Amino acid sequence: MNWSSEGYILSARKHGETAAIIDVLTPDYGRHLGLVRGGISRKFRPVLQPGNKVKIDWSARLSEHLGVFLVEPLEYNAAEIMEDRLSLAALNSLCGIARESLPEREVHLNVYQAFEVVLKNITFHKIWPALYIKWELGLLSAMGYGLDLNSCAASGSKENLTHVSPRSGRAVSANEAEPYADKLLLLPKFLIANEGITPEDLRLGLKLTGFFLETRLQWGVNKTLPIERRRMIDLLTETGCII
């Protein structure tokens, strides 16, 4: 069994004396693990950093085996990102959520493409937080837990949508939400309209996607959200990017 593709390193960990097991997000084979012989060597250490784009050739005797990767670097993204702690926090969260939420070997091309968009903008602090939130929304949708933000769950109206039901994941209009506002999640406008984005909008967006990631995806497998996401939010708060 063998195949070739490209993808982004999500993580790498030592295996045995000299090898490493890497977790790679690919467009053609989904999130895939494999062994890199000599993966902890000086040659490979700069290559096998989260966020780097690589060409990979995978081979194994049987399809269900871990298999071995041959790796060639395509883009050294990690080096630039590591120079900025906010961008690094975003990268760590992006990779952490992908690792914890995407089933291994299950192809989700839209998630991969959106991951790439976030990564290419991750050094632009005025851009990436909103892209990141939309990536998490897309991830929820790909996993079968997409939110319906197009119309009110109660009235069907598409006007003045202000909240989201934590039970159904559907939008709720201001009038319908009023009696239950304390039990609903606030809906930031930029998720449904082309409007300016405030630090408060970003906080609400992260709270919204975080709630559904934890209660839909992670709860079912007895996990919580990766600590990298919490650290990213703390740093966004510290730097005033979210309020």
N, C-alpha and C positions, 0 to 999 in steps of 0.2 A: 504494500500500500504506500502510495506517495502522492503528494501534491505540492504546488507552489503558489504563493500568494504574497501579499504585503500586509503590513499592519502596524499597530502601535503597541509598544511595550506597556503593559499595565503593572507588572511587577516581576521581580526576579529574586530567587532565593537559592542559597547554597544547597547543593546536594552532593553528599559524599565529600571526597577530598578536593576535587578540582572542578566538578560539574555544577551547573545551575539549572533549575527548573524555571522557565519563564511562562508568563501568562500574556498572551497577545490577542488583541482585538483585530480581527480581519474582516474584510467585506464579503469574502466568499465562503468562509468556514466558521464564522462567528468567533466567540471567545474560545481560544484554544491553548492548551498547555502542552509543553514539550520540553525535552531535555537538551541542553546545549553542552556538549563536551568541551571542557576547558573554559566554561562560562565565567569562572571567577578570576581568570587570568588578566594581566594588564591589558592584553589585546582586546578582550571582550568587555571589561568593566565599563569603559565609557560608552559602549554601544548598548548595553543592556540596562539602560536607565529609563524609568517611566517617562513616557511622552515621546521618546525617540521613534522614528518611523524606520522600519526594517523590511528587507526582502527575506522571505523565509521559504525553505524547502523542508517539508516534513516527510518522514518515512517511518514505517513500522511494519512488523510482520503481519499483524492483524489490526483492523480498524479501531478496535476497542483498546488497544495498547496506548500507553503514554506517548511513545514515539520519540524520535530524535529530530531536532531542528538544526539545519544549517542556516546561519544568519549572516546577512550582509547589511551594513548601514545604508540608509537612504537619506534621512534627515536627522541631524543632531539638535533636536529641539530643546532637550533638557538643559544643555549648557546655558542658554540665554535665560530660560525660565528660572533657573536656580539663583540667578543674580537678584531676583526680586521676590521678597517673601510672600507678597500677596498673590502673585502669579503662581508661585510654588504651592501655596495653600490651595489654590483653585485646581491645579493639576493633580495634587494628591487626592482631593475630594472627587474629581472627575474619574480618576482611575479606581479609587476605592468603591464608588457607587457602581461602576461598570463591573468590577470583579464580584461584588456581593449580589448584584441584581440580575445579571445576565446568565442564563444557564449555559454551561459549557457546550460547545459545538452546535449551537442553535443560531442560525443565520438571521441577523436583523440589520439589513443594509441601511435603512433610514437612521437607525441609532448610530451606526458607524459613521455615516456621512455627517450627522449633526455633531458627533464627537469631534470630528476633524475640523468643523467650522469653529467650535469653541476653542479648540487648541490653537488654531491659527490666529485667533484674536485674544489670546489669554494674557498678553502683555499690555493690552489696552484696557485699563481699569474702568473706563466709562462705557465699555461695550460688553465685555465678557459676562458680567453678572446676569444680565437679562438673557443672553444667549444660553448661559448655563441653566437657568430656570426653565427655559423652553426645551432644552435637551432633557431635563428630568421629566417634563410633561410628556415628551415624545417617548421616553423610556417606559413610562407608565402605560401609555397606549400600546406600545409594542408587546408588553407583558400581559395585555388583556384587561388593563385597569384604567383605560383612558377616561379623562374627565369630559363631560359634555357641557361646554360653556357657551353654547349657541343660543339657548333659549331657557326661559324660566321653567323649572320642574313643575311648579304649581299651576301657572297660568298659560304657559306656552309663549308668552311675550318675549320679544327679543330686545326690548327697550329697558334701559336703566337697570342692568344686571349688576348687582353689588355684592352678592354673597355666593357661597358654594355649600351645598349640603354635605356634611361629613359622612352621611350614610350612603347617599346615592352617587356622590361625585358630580351632581348636576348643579348648574347655576340657578340662582334665585333672584328675582327682582326685588327692588327696595320695598315696594308695597307688601309683597308676600313675605318678605323676610322680617318685617318690623316686629311681629309678635314673638319671633324666635331668634332675634339677632344675637343673643348671648350664646346660642348653641350652634351658630353657623360660622363658617370661615369667611373672612373677607376676601373679595376678588379684586386684585389689582387690575386697573383698567388696561394696562399695556398688553395684557394677555388676550384681550378681545377687541382692541381698537388701536389704531396707529396714533398713540398719544405720547407725550413726554413722560419720562420715567423718573420718579423721585426716589430718594433713599428709602422712604417708607414703603413705596411700591415693591422695591426689591426685598425688603424684610418680609412683607406679606406673601410675596411669591415664593420665597424659600420656605416659609411656614406652611404654605398650601401644599407644595410638592412634597415637603418632608413628612407631613401628616399622612399622605396617601402612600408614599414609599414605605413608611414604617408600618402602617396598619393594614396595607394590602399585600405588599411584597414580603417584607421582613417578618412580620408577625406569623405568617404561615409557615415559615421555616425556623421559628424560634430565634430570630436574630434582631438586633437593633441596628440603627444606621451606623455606618463606620465612623470612628472618632475623627477621621480626617474631615468629614463634613462639618462637624461641630467646631473644629479648629478654624476652618475657613470662615464660618459665620462669625466667630469671635473676632477674627482679624478684620473682617469687613466692618464690624461694629466699631472696633478700636480705631480704624482709619476713617470713620465717618462715611463709608460707602453705603451703609444701611443704618437706619435709625429704628 
